[in-house]
Amino acid sequence: MSIQLIASDIDGTFLNDQHDFDHERFQKQLDELNRRHIKFVVASGNQMAHCQEVFAGIEGDMTFVAEDGALTIEQGKILDENPIKPALLKDAIDYLMTTPEFSGAELILSSQHRAFTSMRPENPGWADSAYFYSNLTAVDHFTGISDPIYKIDTHWSELRDVRMQAGMLKRDLGDVLGSVMSGFSGIDITMPHVTKSYGLQQLQSIWKVSMDETMAFGDTQNDEAMLKHARLGYAMKNAEQEALDAANLITPLDNNDSGVMDVIDRVLNGEIQ
């Protein structure tokens, strides 16, 4: 069956290490995808506002599955959303702030248009986090926040390998909340059923597109379910081991050489079906 849906992660996948991409090349690709009625989906662990900012200036039909699948928007309309239930949000924050192994972790609570963090603006990591989160706001405590929170971003500025902490979250919160490593020494916490694969399945149902007609690209553990779900699941050449293990294909080029756009060209040229 021919490809009808192409889903791509952003950081480490679609974007190069400078958080950029060839806008002119992708605009031409998107124009042709739209002409052929092939859906392009941005599937990211990032905040919705940030995802939309990354593709500002690109014109055409794109759909966004943000917050690891917790929020899906097409043409400005929310198609599906799964914020963390308030009681579970409180329990997760209490756990993260009282468990010794999570000492030193920075927390960011992500809503659609802004984010709340335990960091202070003078923190060395503030600028990096402010890139990923629109309207990043420092708070003294996380009580009293009324925005729907789709994801808790837990990350460390010094810690590079967070597999031990990720394993603890799976063990201690796995039945009530989901968690995946997201790159940049981070772990994302969402509702337990939320994954990028879940987000794609909602779209496939709406658009009447099958798994056999789906292609996906990713580079970290939070792409794992999506890569397994698609018939053509591509781990990036530069991907982490969790994504490589989940995928049945690897891109010939890495993210710094437009690896995703290279494969899209092959689809449009009829080399991949």
N, C-alpha and C positions, 0 to 999 in steps of 0.2 A: 504494500500500500504506500502511496506517496505521503510525504510529510505535509501535515496541515497545521502543526503547532510547533514553534521553536521557543524554548524557554532558556534563559541564561541568567546565571548569577552575575553580580557586578564586580566586586573587588577581587582581584586575583584571577578573574575569569574574563569578563568583557573588557574591563579597564586595565591599562598597563600600570606599572608600579608608581607612575606619577599621577594616578587617578584620572587618566584622560583616554580618549580614543579618537580614531580618525572620523570626524563628524561627516565630512563630505562622502566618504566611502559608505558609511552606514546609512546616510540619508538615501543614497541611491539604492542600497539593498532594501531598505524599508519600503521605498516607493514600489519596488518590484514585488516584494512580499505582499503588500497591500493589493497590488494589481491582480495577483494570483490568489487572493483571499487566504493567504497563509498567515496565521496569527503569530505575532511576536510578543512574548511575555517576559518582562523583567521580573525574575524571581530572586528576591534578596532577603537577607536577614536584617537589612537596614530599615530605618524609619521611612515611612511613606514619603514625607516631605523631601527627604534627602534623595530618594530614588528619583522623584520627579525633577529635582534640581539637576541631577546628573545628566538627564536627557533634555534639559531646557534648550529650546532652539531647534530640536528635531521635530519635524512635522509629519503627522500620519497616525495611523491606528496602532497604539501600543497599550498593553494592559499591564498593571503592576500588581504583583503578589509580594507584599512587603512583610516585614516582621516575622520572617521564617514561615509565612503562610497564614498569619493571624489576621491580615487585612488585605482584601483584594478590591482594586478599583479599576474600572474601565470607563474612559471618557468622563472622568469626574464623578462617576456614580459608584457607590459602595455596593459591590455584589455579594460580599461575604465578610464577616468580621467576628473575631473570637477574642475579646479582651479577657484578661485574667480576672477571675472572680475576686471581689474585694477581700474575702476571708482568706483565700489562698494566697493572695498578694501579701497580706500581712504576715501570714505564716512563713512564706518564703523569705521575706525581708528579715524577720526575726531569726530565722535559721542562719542566713548569711552573715548577720551581724554578731552572732553569738558563737559560731563554730570556729574554733581556733585555726583550722586549716584555711579559712577564708579571711583571715586577718590580713589587712593591707589591700583587700580588693576594693575597687571603685565600683559603685553601683549607678546605673542609669536606668530610669523608668521611662519607657518610650510610649508616647501617645502620637496621634496622627500628625499634629502640627507643632508640638513642642516636646521637651524632655526634661526630666528632673533628675538631679544628681547630687551625690554626697560630696563630690569634688568642689574645690574652690577655684575661682578664676585664676588665682596665682599658681595653681598646681601645674607642674611642667606638662602634664598630659592633657590640660584643658583644651589647647588649640587643636590637638588631634581629634579629641572627642567632639568638639564644636563643628568640625568638618562633617562628621557623620550625623549629627543631630541638629536639626533646625530649632532655634529658640531654646538652646540649652540653658537651664535655669538651676542655679545652686540653691539648695534648701538645707535647713538645719535638721529637719526630720521629714519622713515621708508620710506622715499622717495628714489628713485633711485635703489630699489631692483628689479632685473630683473628675479629672479627665479619665476616660477609659484607657487603661494601660495594657498594651498588647504584648510587651516583652520586658523582661529584666535583663539588662546587659551587665554581666559581671566580668570584670577584667582587671588585670594587674599591669602596672607599668614596668616592673622588674622581672616578674615570673614569665618564662618563655614556654615551658611545657605545663599545661594545665590538665593533663590526662588524669592525674590522681584526683584532683578536685571534681572533674567531670564524672569520674566513677562514683565518687561519694554522692553527688547529686542524684545520679541514677539510682543508687541504692537507697538513699534516704527520702527522696521526693518523687521517685519514679512513678508511683501509682497515682499521684494526684497532680503532678506537674511534669511537663516535658523539658528536657535540656539537651543541648547539642553544643559542641565546640564550634566556634564561628570564625576562627582565625584571629590574628592580632592579639593572641593570648586571652581570648574571650570565651565565655560560655553564655549562651542565650537560654533564658527560661521562659516558657510559654505554657499555655494550656496543653494537657498531655496528648491530645489528638492532633495538635497543630504541627504540620511540617510543610515544606514546600510541595511535597507530593500531594498533601491534602488540598492545598490551594489549587494545584493543577487539576485535580480531580473535579473540583467544583466547576472550573472552567470547561473541562472536557464534557461534563454533563450538560452545561448550558449550550455549548457550541456543537454538540454531537460529534466530538472528535475522540477517537479511540487511542489507547496506549500505543498501538501499532503505528499510528500516524503522528507520534510525538517524538521530538528530539530535545535533549536537555544538555546543558553545560554547567560544570561546577568544579570547585577546587578544594572544598573542606568538608568536614563531617556534616554540617548543616545542609549540604547538598546530597547527602547519601540517599535518602529516601526518594528524592526526585530522580536521581541517576538510575536507581533500580526500577523506578516506575516507568520510565520512557523506554521505548524499543531501542532507540539510539541514544544511549546515555554516555556522554563524553566527559571523562575527567580531563582537565587541562594537563598539558605536558608538565607544567610546574606544580601540579596538585599535591596536596598532602596525602599520606598513605590511606586514610579513611576513604577519601574520594576515589583513589585509584582502585581500592579493593571493591568498591560498590559499582564501578562503571564497567561496561563491556567494551568500551572504546577509549582511546586516548588521542587527543588532538595532535596532529603533526607539529604544530607551532604552539609556543607558549603565549601567555597573556601579553607579553611585551612585543610580540610579533603578530598581534591581531589574530590569535588562534581561533577565536569564535567566528570572526568575519571570514576567515579563510575557509572554514567548513561551510558557512552559509553560501559563499560563492560556489562551492562544489554542489550544493543543493540546487541553486538557481541554474547552474550549468548542466544539470541532469546527471552529474557523476554519482550523486548519492540520492537514493529514493527510499 
